[in-house]
Amino acid sequence: MSNTVHNDTANHRFTLDVDGHIAFTQYRLSPGVITFVHTEVPKELGGRGIGSALARGALEQVRALGLKVVARCPFIAGFIAKNPEFNDLLQQPPA
């Protein structure tokens, strides 16, 4: 496994290719904000931490791009909840 997460901008998703299988997290982009909507890890890759590696790599790229995150995807929301070093990326709700 290369552990290299790629931003597939044409398909609006971050991908991680492992053993010929592709895990991905789908997103929508708007000015200054990325909304994660769905994450899939093939069953062949289950239990190996692939989803977490994908989420970490995607969020690190989002940070580098200076975007805020809306985590509509339960997996990404759960990952951020377990990894508070990414809390600063969350977009705050309007006051």
C-alpha positions, 0 to 999 in steps of 0.5 A: 500500500502506498498510503498516498491519498489522491484528490481526484478533482474531476470526480470530486473525491479523494481516493486511496488505491490499495491492492488494486481496490479503491477506497474513496470519500466523495465531496462537494466543493463551494467557496472556502468549504468542502463538504464530505458526503460519502466514504466507501472502503471495499470489503476486501480492505476492511479492518486494515485502517484504510478508511482512517488512512484515507480520511487523514490524508484527505483532511491533511490536503484540505488543511493545506488548501485552506478549506473548512470542512462540513462532515455530512459523511458519518465516517468523516465526522466520526474520524474527526471526533476521534482525532481532535487535531482536525477540529480546527477544520470544521466550519462553525455554524452561523451565529 
